Amino acid sequence: MPGQQFWLSLLKSCEAVHASLDLKKTQKTIVENARDLFEAKAAAIMLFDMADGSLKISESYGLSREYLDKGPISPDRSLQETILGSAVVVTDVATDSKVQYRQAAAREGILSIVGLPLSLGSIMAGSLRLYYDKPMEFSREELEGMQSFANQAGQALRKNFYFESIKETTEIHRMPALYSFNKTMERLLKAAAQSAHAKGCALWLVNRETKALDLIKSVGLSEKYISKGSISQDKSLGEVSSQAPVCVTCVLDDERVQYPEQAAEEKIESIIGLPVFAGDTVVGALRFYYLFEFIPDEGDYAWMSAMAAHVGSALTKNQLMIKLKADSDDYQDLLEDMHAKHYRTDLALKD
């Protein structure tokens, strides 16, 4: 059973991972503290790649480049801690079928592995793994300590992901006014989808004539899915008509999903819709699409609403620039017309 010194060290390590809002620095702090605290050979953070559902090593400490480049990591074939939602211990890498790359592990001198699910609030984002160069077994208390650290690491990463996205959107708003609106929206949606760990993200605007939602920009979604048919602002989710966030946790069982079969074919399980405001008027919806069942908590909703507000600000800025451009063109036409009249008057006087 771990002694008092272990729990004091655990407390200090948990404080350390919350010390920064820099995502890269926080990940580095997590793996370094994990390796030292749990006396492992190495440690790594693996996060889901929402494009293909695989796990990608985001940060590591103590692993060789050869081992890091061994190949794609499957959540089904590799330990399965992200599927089970609980710690998985491999005491003998050479004989355990849960190890996807046994030969690579042997070359690296790894004999035991501990996989700890890494959750960002309600989102299963990946895994924190510990690697040992000797056979290891752990008590229930030791595993509880490891999972407690992983839980704190997940909360720290969640805070960092959200902060990074807000920082990115702030930088986007500072870009020159002539910067392409299409590129601005693409950067905003990419930042939103990445920080939300969503498969994709899309901006829909209300068409006042047809009462439909017109797609303005999307990321992470197939052309087939976004071209599935007309989206009704009343029949689809309802965030526009209710002017409030809407959460669909299971697309096949919720009547608010207008195209459930197409969503299932896209492997979408959950959709979160946020109303987008321009001033006091709802002009559209910002939607997040997830490959898993997801129920946002208060923090998730607060961040998503902030992202929707940034999108609304970008839309307002774009409309303002269009109006200024139109006014400028009208003014230029007026000046040219006045100049032409003045020129004609001068000619008449000379004659």
C-alpha positions, 0 to 999 in steps of 0.5 A: 500500500502506498505510503504518505510520501506517495500521496504527497508526491501525487498531490504535488504532481496534480498541482503541477499539471494545472500550473500552465495554460500552454497546451504543449507545456502541460502535456510535457509536464503530465508525462514527466510527472507520470513517469517520475511519480510512478517510477516507470521507464516511460510515459505517453499521452495518446489522443483520439484522431477523430478522422479515423478513430485511432489513437495518436501519441501526442506527447511522450517521455522516455520512448525512442523515435523508433517505438513512437513510429511503430504504426497506427494504434487501434483502441480495440487491439491495444489494451482497450482502456479507452473502451472499458473506461478503466485502467488496464494492466499488462504484466507480461507484454510478450504473451498478452494479446492486448498488446498490439505491437509486442515485438516493438515493445520487446525491442524497446525493453518494455515488459509491462504497460499500464493504460489509464483512460484519459477523460476531458470531462464527459469526453473520452479523449484518449489514454495516459500510458506508463511503460515499465522495463520489468514485470509489474503488479499493482495494488488497488490503492496504487491503481487508484492513485494512477487513475486519480492523476490521469483524471487531473491530467484530463481536467488540465488538458480540457482547460488547455484545449478550451483556452487554446481555441479561445486564443486562436479565435481571438487571433482570427478576429485580429486578422486584416479586414480583407482576409477571406471570410471563407478562410476565417470560418474554416479556421474558426471551425477547425479550432472548434472541432479540434478543441471539442474532440468532435468529428466535425463542425458546421456553420448553418445560416437561416434562409429567411425565404425558404425557412431552411438552414443553408450550409456556409462552411463545414470541417470533418464531414463528408461531401455526401453527408453535407449534401444529404438534403434541405435542412429545416430550421424547425424540424432539425434539432431546434436550436434556432427556433428555441434560441437555446443549445440542443443536445442529441445524444443518440441520432437514431432515437431522436426525432429532432434529427432530420436525417438519422440514417445519413448521420448513422452512415457518417458514424455520427452518434451525437450532435450538439447545436448552438444558436448563432446570434448577430446582435439580438437576432438568431441568424444560424446554428453552430453544430458539433458532430461526435462519433460517440454518445456525448452529454455536455456538462456546464463547462462544455456548454459555456465554451461552446456558447463562447465559440458560437459567439465568436462565429456570430462576431465574425459574421457581423464583421463580415457584413459590416465590411461588405456594407463599408465596401459598398458604401466606399464603391458608391462614394468612389463612383460619386467622386468620379462623377463629380470629377467628370462634371468638373472636367466638362465644366473646365472644358466649357469655360476654355471654349 
